[in-house]
């Protein structure tokens, strides 16, 4: 048996962490078994469907770096992979269920259904749902309604008694009382559109899906699907309902916890490798004492038995740590290329600027250890591309000093730089340390106004290395500008 799994999103919103995690686990399982990973678009909800959500789906997975073997954009033997292009199939199979007496035509209009609902609410019934009125129509009534062209939906016959039993790879055998299943749900709407349940079961069967791996919130639909598989006489795929992903407060992960859409993480400056690595660990274990895995390693180590039953908690700080680890694994050339779009978007550099390219490459050793996100780079590097507005005078002034003393310290720095240059940074730092001792100052007090003059902030990448990138002439010019600024304060 060739393992075939699918990711079947509804293109009614941007891709988010929960969906990507489901897709990733399906992918890891398929590849670990030498199987196929399939994308199917369940686009029957036309009120919320938008083409940009389909494009977001393609863009997201192209960025993440793992893709499907079959799907709408790549084709495959089970095409079409878009549900709105498969309506004739759904109608045929729904009619087959009617012929097998496993489903029936329901002619109840919206007015009757709403009146029934209101009556059930008024009577405070525990279950609100269809009363199976048309299930018991005589053959004559049914034939007359059809002959008159009366609009109908097709409803599934749920057994009136007993239980439906199905197996879940993670949770074991599950029994569901048939009386607790939605009474005779609609399979085919009056406009010919299938409901999720009908399309899902037919597509999984015709696409030869062997394993359905989805979030645990879908468990209530499983008994209904089992009844449909039994009605058709088909074998149900192996189910594996994945543990939920929760926020730190114990509630289902949502926007209130922070970014959840993948394009938000991308914009913030997360690396796809970090996101994949962290998501793969949510509710799943691989090797003790190890956190960092490549996608290929995750594939080779993945086993269904390593999935946990209990919910996983999404920890943004842990993800941030992963991101930092992957940033530091990048070569200077790779990292400079990754940062470039953020610098361009911030207006710090032009798209085509060889001088800026050289600055970035030289700056990578200075900032690599400091970056948590790629988006940290623009404010951290802006001073290297040109002069910025000088901060207020008090930013320059060390403790127990005033403007006059700070100007004097900047003069000392300018003299030292003019004398020793920036070629041998360890030597120059020693000269600064010695001079600070000679004038009775701490090295930090001597360097603080210099740091602000050069980088416009008290906290920056390594100072002397920054000045070497800027060059001696520009560094001295910035000191002069700071002195004029302080004298005018």
MIKOL-422318 format. One record per residue (C-alpha): residue number from 1; residue in one letter; x, y, z. Coordinates in steps of 0.25 Angstrom, whole numbers, plus 2048, in hexadecimal, padded with zeros to 3 digits. Layout:
% residues N
+-----+------+-----+-----+-----+
: pos : code :  xx :  yy :  zz :
+-----+------+-----+-----+-----+
: NUM :    a :   X :   Y :   Z :
...
+-----+------+-----+-----+-----+
//
This chain:
% residues 489
+-----+------+-----+-----+-----+
: pos : code :  xx :  yy :  zz :
+-----+------+-----+-----+-----+
:   1 :    x : 800 : 800 : 800 :
:   2 :    x : 805 : 80E : 7FC :
:   3 :    x : 802 : 818 : 807 :
:   4 :    x : 7FA : 824 : 802 :
:   5 :    x : 7F7 : 82F : 80B :
:   6 :    x : 7F1 : 83D : 808 :
:   7 :    x : 7F0 : 84B : 80D :
:   8 :    x : 7E2 : 850 : 809 :
:   9 :    x : 7E1 : 85F : 80D :
:  10 :    x : 7D5 : 868 : 80A :
:  11 :    x : 7DB : 875 : 803 :
:  12 :    x : 7D3 : 87E : 80C :
:  13 :    x : 7DF : 885 : 813 :
:  14 :    x : 7EE : 885 : 814 :
:  15 :    x : 7F6 : 879 : 818 :
:  16 :    x : 7F8 : 879 : 827 :
:  17 :    x : 800 : 871 : 830 :
:  18 :    x : 7F6 : 866 : 833 :
:  19 :    x : 7F4 : 863 : 825 :
:  20 :    x : 802 : 863 : 821 :
:  21 :    x : 805 : 859 : 82D :
:  22 :    x : 7FA : 850 : 828 :
:  23 :    x : 801 : 850 : 81A :
:  24 :    x : 80F : 84E : 81F :
:  25 :    x : 80B : 842 : 827 :
:  26 :    x : 804 : 83C : 81B :
:  27 :    x : 810 : 83F : 813 :
:  28 :    x : 81A : 839 : 81D :
:  29 :    x : 812 : 82C : 81E :
:  30 :    x : 810 : 82B : 80F :
:  31 :    x : 81F : 82D : 80C :
:  32 :    x : 823 : 824 : 818 :
:  33 :    x : 81B : 819 : 811 :
:  34 :    x : 81F : 81C : 803 :
:  35 :    x : 811 : 820 : 800 :
:  36 :    x : 80A : 82C : 7FA :
:  37 :    x : 806 : 839 : 800 :
:  38 :    x : 7F9 : 83F : 7F9 :
:  39 :    x : 7F3 : 84D : 7F9 :
:  40 :    x : 7E4 : 84E : 7F7 :
:  41 :    x : 7DD : 85C : 7F7 :
:  42 :    x : 7CF : 85B : 7FE :
:  43 :    x : 7CA : 867 : 7F8 :
:  44 :    x : 7BB : 864 : 7F9 :
:  45 :    x : 7B9 : 870 : 803 :
:  46 :    x : 7B7 : 87A : 7F8 :
:  47 :    x : 7B3 : 886 : 801 :
:  48 :    x : 7C1 : 887 : 808 :
:  49 :    x : 7C9 : 881 : 7FC :
:  50 :    x : 7D3 : 88B : 7F6 :
:  51 :    x : 7DE : 888 : 7EB :
:  52 :    x : 7E8 : 890 : 7F4 :
:  53 :    x : 7E7 : 885 : 7FE :
:  54 :    x : 7EB : 87A : 7F4 :
:  55 :    x : 7F7 : 883 : 7F0 :
:  56 :    x : 7FA : 884 : 7FF :
:  57 :    x : 7FA : 875 : 800 :
:  58 :    x : 804 : 873 : 7F5 :
:  59 :    x : 80D : 87E : 7F9 :
:  60 :    x : 80D : 879 : 808 :
:  61 :    x : 812 : 86B : 804 :
:  62 :    x : 81B : 870 : 7FA :
:  63 :    x : 822 : 878 : 805 :
:  64 :    x : 821 : 86D : 80F :
:  65 :    x : 828 : 864 : 806 :
:  66 :    x : 820 : 858 : 806 :
:  67 :    x : 815 : 855 : 7FB :
:  68 :    x : 80B : 84B : 7F6 :
:  69 :    x : 80D : 840 : 7EC :
:  70 :    x : 7FF : 842 : 7E6 :
:  71 :    x : 7F6 : 84E : 7E6 :
:  72 :    x : 7EF : 858 : 7DE :
:  73 :    x : 7FC : 85F : 7DA :
:  74 :    x : 804 : 853 : 7D7 :
:  75 :    x : 7FA : 849 : 7D2 :
:  76 :    x : 7F9 : 83A : 7D5 :
:  77 :    x : 7F1 : 82D : 7D2 :
:  78 :    x : 7E5 : 831 : 7DB :
:  79 :    x : 7E3 : 83F : 7D4 :
:  80 :    x : 7DB : 848 : 7D6 :
:  81 :    x : 7E0 : 84B : 7E4 :
:  82 :    x : 7D6 : 857 : 7E5 :
:  83 :    x : 7C9 : 853 : 7EB :
:  84 :    x : 7C1 : 85E : 7E3 :
:  85 :    x : 7C6 : 856 : 7D6 :
:  86 :    x : 7C0 : 849 : 7DB :
:  87 :    x : 7B1 : 84C : 7DD :
:  88 :    x : 7AC : 842 : 7D3 :
:  89 :    x : 7B3 : 837 : 7DC :
:  90 :    x : 7AD : 83B : 7E9 :
:  91 :    x : 79F : 83C : 7E2 :
:  92 :    x : 7A1 : 82E : 7DC :
:  93 :    x : 7A5 : 827 : 7E9 :
:  94 :    x : 79A : 82F : 7F1 :
:  95 :    x : 790 : 829 : 7E8 :
:  96 :    x : 796 : 81B : 7E9 :
:  97 :    x : 794 : 81C : 7F8 :
:  98 :    x : 785 : 81F : 7F6 :
:  99 :    x : 784 : 813 : 7ED :
: 100 :    x : 78A : 80A : 7F8 :
: 101 :    x : 780 : 810 : 802 :
: 102 :    x : 78C : 816 : 80A :
: 103 :    x : 787 : 824 : 807 :
: 104 :    x : 77A : 82B : 803 :
: 105 :    x : 775 : 838 : 7FC :
: 106 :    x : 770 : 842 : 806 :
: 107 :    x : 766 : 84D : 801 :
: 108 :    x : 765 : 855 : 80D :
: 109 :    x : 767 : 864 : 80A :
: 110 :    x : 76F : 86E : 812 :
: 111 :    x : 762 : 873 : 818 :
: 112 :    x : 75E : 866 : 81E :
: 113 :    x : 76D : 863 : 823 :
: 114 :    x : 76D : 871 : 82A :
: 115 :    x : 75F : 86F : 830 :
: 116 :    x : 764 : 861 : 836 :
: 117 :    x : 770 : 867 : 83B :
: 118 :    x : 769 : 872 : 843 :
: 119 :    x : 75F : 868 : 848 :
: 120 :    x : 76B : 85F : 84E :
: 121 :    x : 771 : 86B : 854 :
: 122 :    x : 763 : 86F : 85A :
: 123 :    x : 762 : 861 : 860 :
: 124 :    x : 770 : 862 : 865 :
: 125 :    x : 774 : 855 : 85E :
: 126 :    x : 782 : 850 : 861 :
: 127 :    x : 784 : 84D : 852 :
: 128 :    x : 781 : 857 : 847 :
: 129 :    x : 780 : 850 : 839 :
: 130 :    x : 778 : 84A : 82E :
: 131 :    x : 76C : 842 : 832 :
: 132 :    x : 76D : 838 : 827 :
: 133 :    x : 760 : 83C : 821 :
: 134 :    x : 763 : 838 : 813 :
: 135 :    x : 76A : 82B : 817 :
: 136 :    x : 75C : 825 : 818 :
: 137 :    x : 755 : 82B : 80C :
: 138 :    x : 74E : 820 : 804 :
: 139 :    x : 753 : 81C : 7F6 :
: 140 :    x : 747 : 823 : 7F0 :
: 141 :    x : 74A : 830 : 7F7 :
: 142 :    x : 758 : 830 : 7F4 :
: 143 :    x : 755 : 82D : 7E5 :
: 144 :    x : 74B : 838 : 7E4 :
: 145 :    x : 754 : 842 : 7EA :
: 146 :    x : 75F : 83E : 7E0 :
: 147 :    x : 755 : 83F : 7D5 :
: 148 :    x : 751 : 84D : 7D9 :
: 149 :    x : 75F : 851 : 7D9 :
: 150 :    x : 760 : 855 : 7E7 :
: 151 :    x : 76D : 859 : 7EC :
: 152 :    x : 774 : 84E : 7F5 :
: 153 :    x : 781 : 84B : 7FD :
: 154 :    x : 786 : 83D : 7FF :
: 155 :    x : 788 : 839 : 80D :
: 156 :    x : 78F : 82D : 813 :
: 157 :    x : 788 : 823 : 81B :
: 158 :    x : 78E : 822 : 829 :
: 159 :    x : 78B : 815 : 830 :
: 160 :    x : 780 : 817 : 83A :
: 161 :    x : 786 : 80E : 845 :
: 162 :    x : 794 : 808 : 849 :
: 163 :    x : 7A2 : 80E : 848 :
: 164 :    x : 7AC : 811 : 83D :
: 165 :    x : 7BA : 80C : 840 :
: 166 :    x : 7C7 : 810 : 83A :
: 167 :    x : 7D6 : 80F : 83D :
: 168 :    x : 7DF : 81B : 83F :
: 169 :    x : 7EE : 818 : 83E :
: 170 :    x : 7F1 : 821 : 84A :
: 171 :    x : 7E5 : 820 : 852 :
: 172 :    x : 7E1 : 811 : 850 :
: 173 :    x : 7D3 : 80C : 84E :
: 174 :    x : 7C8 : 817 : 84F :
: 175 :    x : 7B9 : 814 : 851 :
: 176 :    x : 7AE : 81E : 84D :
: 177 :    x : 79F : 81D : 850 :
: 178 :    x : 798 : 81F : 843 :
: 179 :    x : 78D : 827 : 84B :
: 180 :    x : 798 : 831 : 84D :
: 181 :    x : 79C : 833 : 83E :
: 182 :    x : 795 : 83F : 837 :
: 183 :    x : 788 : 839 : 832 :
: 184 :    x : 788 : 836 : 824 :
: 185 :    x : 792 : 841 : 81F :
: 186 :    x : 791 : 847 : 811 :
: 187 :    x : 79B : 841 : 807 :
: 188 :    x : 797 : 848 : 7FA :
: 189 :    x : 791 : 856 : 7FB :
: 190 :    x : 785 : 85A : 7F2 :
: 191 :    x : 78F : 862 : 7E9 :
: 192 :    x : 797 : 856 : 7E6 :
: 193 :    x : 7A2 : 85A : 7F0 :
: 194 :    x : 7A7 : 84F : 7F9 :
: 195 :    x : 7A9 : 850 : 807 :
: 196 :    x : 7B7 : 84E : 80D :
: 197 :    x : 7B4 : 840 : 812 :
: 198 :    x : 7AF : 83B : 805 :
: 199 :    x : 7BB : 841 : 7FD :
: 200 :    x : 7C5 : 83D : 807 :
: 201 :    x : 7C1 : 82E : 807 :
: 202 :    x : 7C0 : 82D : 7F8 :
: 203 :    x : 7CD : 834 : 7F6 :
: 204 :    x : 7D5 : 82C : 800 :
: 205 :    x : 7D0 : 81F : 7FA :
: 206 :    x : 7D2 : 823 : 7EB :
: 207 :    x : 7E0 : 828 : 7EE :
: 208 :    x : 7E3 : 81C : 7F6 :
: 209 :    x : 7E7 : 823 : 803 :
: 210 :    x : 7EC : 818 : 80C :
: 211 :    x : 7ED : 821 : 819 :
: 212 :    x : 7E6 : 82D : 81D :
: 213 :    x : 7EE : 836 : 827 :
: 214 :    x : 7E7 : 842 : 82C :
: 215 :    x : 7E4 : 84A : 839 :
: 216 :    x : 7DC : 844 : 844 :
: 217 :    x : 7D1 : 84E : 842 :
: 218 :    x : 7CD : 846 : 836 :
: 219 :    x : 7CA : 83A : 83F :
: 220 :    x : 7BB : 83C : 840 :
: 221 :    x : 7BA : 83B : 830 :
: 222 :    x : 7C1 : 82D : 831 :
: 223 :    x : 7B5 : 825 : 834 :
: 224 :    x : 7AD : 82C : 829 :
: 225 :    x : 7B8 : 829 : 81F :
: 226 :    x : 7B8 : 81A : 824 :
: 227 :    x : 7A9 : 819 : 822 :
: 228 :    x : 7AB : 81E : 814 :
: 229 :    x : 7B7 : 815 : 811 :
: 230 :    x : 7AE : 809 : 815 :
: 231 :    x : 7A3 : 80E : 80D :
: 232 :    x : 7AB : 80E : 800 :
: 233 :    x : 7B2 : 801 : 804 :
: 234 :    x : 7C0 : 807 : 804 :
: 235 :    x : 7CB : 806 : 80E :
: 236 :    x : 7CE : 812 : 817 :
: 237 :    x : 7DC : 817 : 817 :
: 238 :    x : 7E4 : 816 : 824 :
: 239 :    x : 7E1 : 822 : 82D :
: 240 :    x : 7EB : 829 : 835 :
: 241 :    x : 7E5 : 836 : 83C :
: 242 :    x : 7F1 : 83F : 840 :
: 243 :    x : 7F2 : 845 : 84E :
: 244 :    x : 7EE : 854 : 84E :
: 245 :    x : 7F7 : 85F : 84F :
: 246 :    x : 7F4 : 869 : 85A :
: 247 :    x : 7F9 : 876 : 85F :
: 248 :    x : 800 : 878 : 86C :
: 249 :    x : 7F3 : 87B : 872 :
: 250 :    x : 7EE : 86D : 86F :
: 251 :    x : 7E4 : 872 : 864 :
: 252 :    x : 7E4 : 86E : 856 :
: 253 :    x : 7EF : 876 : 84F :
: 254 :    x : 7E9 : 883 : 848 :
: 255 :    x : 7ED : 891 : 844 :
: 256 :    x : 7EC : 895 : 853 :
: 257 :    x : 7F8 : 88E : 856 :
: 258 :    x : 800 : 895 : 84B :
: 259 :    x : 803 : 892 : 83D :
: 260 :    x : 7FD : 885 : 837 :
: 261 :    x : 7FC : 888 : 828 :
: 262 :    x : 809 : 883 : 822 :
: 263 :    x : 80B : 88F : 81A :
: 264 :    x : 80B : 897 : 827 :
: 265 :    x : 817 : 88F : 82C :
: 266 :    x : 81E : 891 : 81E :
: 267 :    x : 81C : 8A0 : 81F :
: 268 :    x : 821 : 8A0 : 82D :
: 269 :    x : 82E : 899 : 828 :
: 270 :    x : 82D : 88B : 82C :
: 271 :    x : 835 : 881 : 824 :
: 272 :    x : 82C : 875 : 81D :
: 273 :    x : 836 : 86B : 823 :
: 274 :    x : 834 : 870 : 831 :
: 275 :    x : 825 : 870 : 82F :
: 276 :    x : 825 : 862 : 82A :
: 277 :    x : 82E : 85C : 834 :
: 278 :    x : 826 : 862 : 840 :
: 279 :    x : 818 : 85E : 83A :
: 280 :    x : 81D : 850 : 838 :
: 281 :    x : 820 : 84F : 847 :
: 282 :    x : 812 : 853 : 84B :
: 283 :    x : 80C : 847 : 850 :
: 284 :    x : 817 : 83D : 84B :
: 285 :    x : 824 : 838 : 850 :
: 286 :    x : 830 : 834 : 848 :
: 287 :    x : 83D : 832 : 84F :
: 288 :    x : 840 : 835 : 85E :
: 289 :    x : 849 : 841 : 861 :
: 290 :    x : 848 : 847 : 853 :
: 291 :    x : 840 : 852 : 84D :
: 292 :    x : 846 : 856 : 840 :
: 293 :    x : 842 : 84E : 834 :
: 294 :    x : 842 : 850 : 825 :
: 295 :    x : 836 : 84D : 81D :
: 296 :    x : 83D : 840 : 818 :
: 297 :    x : 840 : 83C : 826 :
: 298 :    x : 832 : 83E : 82A :
: 299 :    x : 82D : 835 : 81F :
: 300 :    x : 837 : 82A : 822 :
: 301 :    x : 834 : 82A : 831 :
: 302 :    x : 825 : 82C : 830 :
: 303 :    x : 81C : 821 : 836 :
: 304 :    x : 80D : 821 : 839 :
: 305 :    x : 810 : 81B : 846 :
: 306 :    x : 817 : 827 : 84B :
: 307 :    x : 80B : 830 : 84A :
: 308 :    x : 806 : 834 : 857 :
: 309 :    x : 7F7 : 834 : 85B :
: 310 :    x : 7F7 : 840 : 864 :
: 311 :    x : 7F6 : 84E : 85E :
: 312 :    x : 803 : 856 : 85A :
: 313 :    x : 806 : 864 : 85F :
: 314 :    x : 80B : 86E : 855 :
: 315 :    x : 817 : 875 : 85C :
: 316 :    x : 81B : 882 : 855 :
: 317 :    x : 827 : 883 : 85D :
: 318 :    x : 82C : 875 : 859 :
: 319 :    x : 829 : 878 : 84A :
: 320 :    x : 831 : 885 : 84C :
: 321 :    x : 83D : 87D : 851 :
: 322 :    x : 83C : 873 : 845 :
: 323 :    x : 83C : 87F : 83C :
: 324 :    x : 848 : 885 : 842 :
: 325 :    x : 84F : 877 : 841 :
: 326 :    x : 84C : 876 : 832 :
: 327 :    x : 850 : 885 : 82F :
: 328 :    x : 85E : 882 : 835 :
: 329 :    x : 85F : 875 : 82C :
: 330 :    x : 85F : 87E : 820 :
: 331 :    x : 86B : 882 : 819 :
: 332 :    x : 86E : 891 : 818 :
: 333 :    x : 86A : 891 : 809 :
: 334 :    x : 85D : 889 : 80C :
: 335 :    x : 859 : 892 : 817 :
: 336 :    x : 85C : 89F : 810 :
: 337 :    x : 853 : 89A : 805 :
: 338 :    x : 848 : 897 : 80E :
: 339 :    x : 849 : 8A5 : 815 :
: 340 :    x : 849 : 8AD : 808 :
: 341 :    x : 83A : 8AD : 806 :
: 342 :    x : 838 : 8B2 : 814 :
: 343 :    x : 842 : 8BD : 812 :
: 344 :    x : 83C : 8C1 : 804 :
: 345 :    x : 82E : 8C1 : 80A :
: 346 :    x : 833 : 8CA : 816 :
: 347 :    x : 838 : 8D4 : 80B :
: 348 :    x : 846 : 8D3 : 811 :
: 349 :    x : 84D : 8CE : 804 :
: 350 :    x : 849 : 8CD : 7F5 :
: 351 :    x : 846 : 8C1 : 7ED :
: 352 :    x : 852 : 8C1 : 7E5 :
: 353 :    x : 85E : 8C7 : 7ED :
: 354 :    x : 86B : 8C0 : 7ED :
: 355 :    x : 871 : 8C9 : 7F8 :
: 356 :    x : 865 : 8C5 : 801 :
: 357 :    x : 868 : 8B6 : 7FE :
: 358 :    x : 876 : 8B8 : 803 :
: 359 :    x : 872 : 8BE : 80F :
: 360 :    x : 868 : 8B3 : 812 :
: 361 :    x : 872 : 8A8 : 810 :
: 362 :    x : 87C : 8AF : 819 :
: 363 :    x : 871 : 8B2 : 824 :
: 364 :    x : 86C : 8A3 : 825 :
: 365 :    x : 877 : 89F : 82F :
: 366 :    x : 873 : 8AB : 838 :
: 367 :    x : 864 : 8A8 : 838 :
: 368 :    x : 862 : 899 : 836 :
: 369 :    x : 863 : 896 : 845 :
: 370 :    x : 859 : 8A1 : 848 :
: 371 :    x : 84E : 89E : 83F :
: 372 :    x : 842 : 897 : 844 :
: 373 :    x : 83A : 89A : 837 :
: 374 :    x : 83E : 89F : 829 :
: 375 :    x : 835 : 8AB : 82B :
: 376 :    x : 83F : 8AF : 837 :
: 377 :    x : 849 : 8B3 : 82C :
: 378 :    x : 844 : 8C1 : 827 :
: 379 :    x : 845 : 8C8 : 834 :
: 380 :    x : 851 : 8C1 : 838 :
: 381 :    x : 859 : 8C4 : 82B :
: 382 :    x : 853 : 8D2 : 827 :
: 383 :    x : 85F : 8DA : 82C :
: 384 :    x : 868 : 8D3 : 822 :
: 385 :    x : 861 : 8D8 : 816 :
: 386 :    x : 861 : 8E7 : 819 :
: 387 :    x : 860 : 8F1 : 824 :
: 388 :    x : 854 : 8F1 : 82C :
: 389 :    x : 84E : 8FC : 835 :
: 390 :    x : 856 : 8FE : 841 :
: 391 :    x : 84F : 8FB : 84E :
: 392 :    x : 84D : 904 : 85A :
: 393 :    x : 85A : 909 : 861 :
: 394 :    x : 857 : 901 : 86E :
: 395 :    x : 858 : 8F4 : 866 :
: 396 :    x : 867 : 8F7 : 864 :
: 397 :    x : 86A : 8FB : 872 :
: 398 :    x : 870 : 8F0 : 87C :
: 399 :    x : 86D : 8EF : 88A :
: 400 :    x : 873 : 8FA : 893 :
: 401 :    x : 876 : 902 : 886 :
: 402 :    x : 871 : 90F : 87F :
: 403 :    x : 871 : 914 : 871 :
: 404 :    x : 87F : 91A : 872 :
: 405 :    x : 885 : 90D : 878 :
: 406 :    x : 87E : 905 : 86D :
: 407 :    x : 884 : 90F : 862 :
: 408 :    x : 891 : 90D : 868 :
: 409 :    x : 890 : 8FD : 868 :
: 410 :    x : 88C : 8FE : 859 :
: 411 :    x : 898 : 906 : 856 :
: 412 :    x : 8A1 : 8FC : 85D :
: 413 :    x : 89A : 8F1 : 854 :
: 414 :    x : 89C : 8F9 : 848 :
: 415 :    x : 8AB : 8FB : 84B :
: 416 :    x : 8AD : 8EC : 84E :
: 417 :    x : 8A6 : 8E8 : 841 :
: 418 :    x : 8AE : 8F3 : 839 :
: 419 :    x : 8BB : 8ED : 83F :
: 420 :    x : 8B9 : 8DE : 83E :
: 421 :    x : 8AF : 8DC : 833 :
: 422 :    x : 8A6 : 8D0 : 832 :
: 423 :    x : 8AE : 8C5 : 82B :
: 424 :    x : 8B2 : 8BE : 838 :
: 425 :    x : 8A5 : 8BE : 841 :
: 426 :    x : 8AB : 8B6 : 84D :
: 427 :    x : 8B7 : 8C0 : 84D :
: 428 :    x : 8AE : 8CC : 84C :
: 429 :    x : 8A5 : 8C7 : 857 :
: 430 :    x : 8B1 : 8C5 : 860 :
: 431 :    x : 8B5 : 8D4 : 85D :
: 432 :    x : 8A7 : 8D8 : 861 :
: 433 :    x : 8A7 : 8D0 : 86E :
: 434 :    x : 8B5 : 8D6 : 872 :
: 435 :    x : 8B0 : 8E4 : 86F :
: 436 :    x : 8A4 : 8E2 : 877 :
: 437 :    x : 8AD : 8DE : 883 :
: 438 :    x : 8B6 : 8EA : 881 :
: 439 :    x : 8AB : 8F4 : 882 :
: 440 :    x : 8A4 : 8EC : 88E :
: 441 :    x : 898 : 8E8 : 886 :
: 442 :    x : 891 : 8DA : 884 :
: 443 :    x : 893 : 8D5 : 876 :
: 444 :    x : 883 : 8D4 : 875 :
: 445 :    x : 882 : 8E3 : 878 :
: 446 :    x : 88C : 8E7 : 86D :
: 447 :    x : 886 : 8DE : 863 :
: 448 :    x : 877 : 8E1 : 866 :
: 449 :    x : 877 : 8EF : 85F :
: 450 :    x : 87F : 8E9 : 854 :
: 451 :    x : 875 : 8DE : 852 :
: 452 :    x : 869 : 8E8 : 851 :
: 453 :    x : 871 : 8F1 : 848 :
: 454 :    x : 874 : 8E5 : 83E :
: 455 :    x : 867 : 8DD : 83F :
: 456 :    x : 85D : 8E7 : 845 :
: 457 :    x : 85A : 8DE : 851 :
: 458 :    x : 860 : 8D9 : 85E :
: 459 :    x : 85E : 8CA : 85A :
: 460 :    x : 863 : 8C6 : 84C :
: 461 :    x : 86C : 8BB : 845 :
: 462 :    x : 87B : 8BB : 849 :
: 463 :    x : 880 : 8C9 : 848 :
: 464 :    x : 88E : 8C9 : 842 :
: 465 :    x : 889 : 8BF : 838 :
: 466 :    x : 87E : 8C8 : 834 :
: 467 :    x : 888 : 8D4 : 832 :
: 468 :    x : 890 : 8CB : 82A :
: 469 :    x : 885 : 8C8 : 820 :
: 470 :    x : 882 : 8D7 : 820 :
: 471 :    x : 890 : 8DB : 81E :
: 472 :    x : 899 : 8E4 : 826 :
: 473 :    x : 895 : 8F1 : 81F :
: 474 :    x : 886 : 8EF : 821 :
: 475 :    x : 888 : 8EB : 82F :
: 476 :    x : 890 : 8F8 : 832 :
: 477 :    x : 885 : 900 : 82B :
: 478 :    x : 87A : 8FA : 834 :
: 479 :    x : 882 : 8FD : 840 :
: 480 :    x : 884 : 90C : 83B :
: 481 :    x : 875 : 90C : 838 :
: 482 :    x : 872 : 907 : 846 :
: 483 :    x : 87B : 911 : 84D :
: 484 :    x : 874 : 91D : 845 :
: 485 :    x : 867 : 917 : 849 :
: 486 :    x : 86B : 917 : 858 :
: 487 :    x : 871 : 925 : 858 :
: 488 :    x : 864 : 92A : 852 :
: 489 :    x : 85B : 923 : 85D :
+-----+------+-----+-----+-----+
//
